Amino acid sequence: MLIGEVSRRCGVSVRMLRHYESLGLLRPTGRSGVGYREYSGADLRRIFHIESLRSLGLSLRAVGRALDDPAFTPTELVDDLIRRTRERITAEQELLTRLRRIDAAGPADWQDVLQVVALLRDLGSPRADQRQRAALASVGELPVPVEALVTAALDESDPNVAGALRWALAHAGVDGLPLLAEGLDAPAPEVRERAVRAIVEIPGGDATALLRDALRHPDPAVGRYAALALGGRGEPAAVPTLIDMIVAEVNDVDAADALSALATDPATAERIATRLIDLITHGDPGASARSRLTQALAGIPGDATSRALAGLTGDDDRVVALTASYLLTLRSAPDGR
């Protein structure tokens, strides 16, 4: 079979077949009477083997070794191909993500493109000060796409840079909330914490609704961050979690302050007082927890709280009794509650 017919059957150009021959990969079985190359069935099979191995990403040199070296073992080479292929796919995915982010910024000209590229590059810089400047600069006429900000915020461990990224996300508004909600379910607890802390700083009802859902999150830390934020937003749904924080002595001072902020609403104040009093008088949270719960009553106005404090002045626990007496004194002062 002559070279032209081999090319048609195998789908390999005549030029490439000659290149294989020059490298010693392929040797035609014979020559015709006038000197044309003649290929046998075995030659065609070798061509198919060469093309099959090339399709895996092997170099022509590696293809020759695989076909001609009896001692050649493919395992190491295939493992290396897998590694390099993964690296190439990762690089291509990173490029695709970068291009999508540039497109999302809506650049008007190449100067805008270069500006976005520079900000995206700086957000991934190994230097914290450069990342922080990029986060602060992302709020402007040509903002960085919110996806890039969320990714950076969920990956950021430096507290100063993290604060700048949360500030930028707060300016971006609700667009980042769906991606941050996904971050709440990340496998790593530090990523979940970064996600909820970013949501906390985004104003509006959508963020509040997401924080209400976060109260039931299986990660207690997520629920606690959400409860503290909801307390400041006047959301009574946070009350049970805030009281649990006081009992557990986890950010108990902040939790008590949040309860106090919620207690400006009379109905919520009644609910908080009832729960605190019930735990102190009928629950079994432990001596130190009873003391903290009693202190939390300081920020809860209303007659029910005053009556409970009066009853606690005779408590068997001296710390609780003294705390209740002191709080009653404060409430009877001219500027007390």
N, C-alpha and C positions, 0 to 999 in steps of 0.2 A: 504494500500500500504506500503510495507516494505521499509526500509531506502535505500537499494541498488537501487531499482527502482526509488525512489524519486530523488536520486542523478543523475541517468541517465537522467531523464526527465527535471530536473531543471538546470542541468549543475553545480551543487554545490557538492563539494566533501563530502564524508561521514564524514570525519574529521571535516569539517567546519560546517556541520549540527549538529554534536555533540557539537561543540563549541557554536553554537547559543543556544542550549538547556542548556548548562552549565551557560550561561549568563541570561537565562530566556527569551530570545527573541522568542524561538520557543518551544512549548510543544506538542509532538505527542498526537493525540486524544486518543489513546488507546494502549493496548498491546495485542499481540497474546497469545494463550494458552500456548505457551512455553516461553513467556516473550519478544518477539521481538517487537520493536516499530512499530506502525501502524499509518500511516498518512492519513488524510482525504483530500477531495478536498479543504476545508477551510485552512488546513495546507499548501497545495501547494500554494494557493493564498498568504498566509502570507510570504512564502519563496520568492515568486516573488516580493512582496512589499519590503521586506528587501533588496533584491538585487538591486531593482530600486533605493531605497534611498541611498544605499552605492555607487551606480554609480555616484551620485551627489556630493560625497565627504563627506557625513555625517559619523561621528563616529558611532560605534555600540551603544554607549550610547544614542546618539541623535536619532538614528533609533528607539530604544525602546521607547523613549519619544514620538516621532512622531506617533507611532502606538498605544500606550496604554494610553496616557494622553489626556482625552477629552478636556481639556482646552488649549492644545498646539496649538499655532498659528505659521505657518511656515514663516511668512513674515520676522521677525527679523533674523531667522536662514538662510533663503535664501539670505538675504542681506549680512550677514556675509560670506556666502559661495562665493558670487560674489566677495566680497572684497579680500578674501584670494586667490581665483582663479586668479584674476587680478595680485595680488602680485607675485604669483607663475609664471605666464606667463611672467611678467616683468623680474623676476630673471632668468628665462630660456632664454629669449631673450638676456639679458645682457651676460649670459654665452656663448651663441652661437656667439654673436658678438666678445667676447674676444677670443674665439677659432679660429674664422676666421681670426682675426688680427694676432694671433700668427702664423697661417698657412701661411698667406701672407708674413710674414717676412722671410720665408724659413729657419727656424732654422736647423742647421746641427746636433746638439746633444742636450741633455737635459740642458747643461749649457747655450746654446743659448736660449732655451725656457725660462729658469729662468730669463735670462737677459731681454727678451722681456716682460715677465710678470711683472718684477720689474718696467720697464719704463712705461708700461701701467698703473700700479697702481699709480705711482708717478704723471702721467699726471692728474689723478683724485683726487689727494690729496687736502685736505682743506687748506694746506699751500701753499701760493703763491711762496715762495722761492723753495720749492720742485718741484712744477710744472715747474718753470723756469729752474731748473737744468735738469729736464727730457726732456724739449723741446730742450735744447742745446745739451744734450747727444744723442738725437735721430738721429743726423747726424753722422753716423759712419759706422763701418764694418757691423753692424746688425741694419739697420735703422728701426724705428717704422713705421708700415704701414701707408700710407698717409691718409687712411680713419680715423684713430685715430687722426692724427694731425689736419685734417680739423674739426672733431667734437670738439676737444679741442679748436681750434682757434675760432670757431663760438660761443662757450660757455664762452670764457674767458673775464672777465671784468677788470682784473688787467692790466694796460698799459704795465708794464715791461714784464709780462708773455706773453701778446699778441704780443709784439714785438719779443720775442724769438720764438714764434710759427710761426709768419710770416716769420722769417728768416729761420726756418727749412723747411717750405713749399716752399720757394724760392729755397732751395737746392734740394727739391724733384722734382722740375721741373713741367712739364705739367700734371703729373698724378693727381694732386689735382684739376685741373681746372673744370672737370665736377661736382664734389661735391660742389665746391665753387660757380659754376653757379647756382646750386640748392639753395644755401644759399642766393643768390640775391633775390629770391622769397619767402623768409621766412616771416611769418606774423609779426614778431617783427622787428621794424626798426633798433634796435641796432645790431641784427644778420645780417641784410642786409649790414649795414655799415662795420661790421667786415669782411664780405665776400669780398666786393669790395676792402677794404684796403689790404687784403691778395692777391687778384689778381694783384693789383698795383705793388707788389714787385716781381712778377714772371716774369722773362724776356722772350722774344721771341714773335714770331708772333701770336701764339695761344692766349696768354694772351692779346695782343693788339687787336685782333679781338673781343675778349669777352668784352673788355673795350669799343670798338666802339659801340657794341650792347647796352652796359649799358648807353650810352649817351641818349638813348630813354626810359630809365626806368621810370616807373610812380612815383617812389620815387625820388624827385629832388636831395636829398643828394647823392644818388648813382651816378646820372649823373654828379654831381659836382666833386666827387672824381675821377671819370673816366676821366673827362675833364682835370683836373690838371695833371694827369698822362700822358694822351695822348699828352698834350702840351710838356712835357719833352721828349716824344718819337717822336716828329716831325710830329704828325698826325693832318693835317689841319681840320679834321672833328670836332675837339674840339672847333674851333673858336666861333661858335654861343653861345655855353654854357658858354664859358669863358667870353664873352662880357656881357651875361645876368647876370653873377655873379657880374661883376663890377657895372652894373646898380642896382642890388638888394643889393649891399654892403655886399655880402657874400664871405668871403675870397678874397676880391677884389684885395688886394696887390699881393697875390699868383697868382690870375688869370691874372693880368697885367704882372707878371714875365713870366708866361707861354706863353702869347701872344708874349712877346719879344723874347722868345726862338724860337717860331714858325716863327717869322719875319726874321730869318736869310735866309729863302728862299724868293727870290724876289717876286715871284708870290703870295705867301701866305702873304707877307708883304703888297702888294698892296690890296689884299682882306681885310685884317684887317683894313688898313687905310681907305678904302672906307666905310666900315661898321661903324667904329667909327665916321668918319666925318659926315656921313649921320645922325646918331643918335644925334650928337651934334648940327648940323645946321638945321635939318628938323624934328627931332623927338621931343617928349615931355616927356623925362625921369625924369624931375624935376631938380631943380637947383643943388642940391648936386651931383646927378648922372652925370650931364653935367660936373661938375668939375672933378669928378673921371675919366670920359671918356677922358677928355682933358689931365689929367695926364698920362693916359695910352698911349697916343700918344708919350710920351717920349721914349718908347722902340721900336718904329716902324720907321725904316729908310725909306728913299725915298723922292723924290721931292714932291709927292702928300701930304705927311705929312707936309713937310715944308711949302707948299703953304697954307694948311689948318690952320696951326698955325699962319701964317702971317695974314690970314683973321680974326682969332679969337682974335687978339690983340685989335681989335676995338669992341669986343662983349659988349653988354649992361650989361652983368653980369661981375662985376668988378673982381670977383675971377677967372672966366674963362679967362678974358683978361690978368690979371697979370700972371696967370699960363702959358698961351701961350707965352707971352713975355719972361718969364724966360726960357722956353724950347727952344725958338729960340736962345736966348743968348748961351745956352749950345751947341746947334747944330753948332753954328758958331765958337766955340772954337776949337783950333787945334786938340784936341782929341775927338771932338764931332762928331755927325753923319751928 
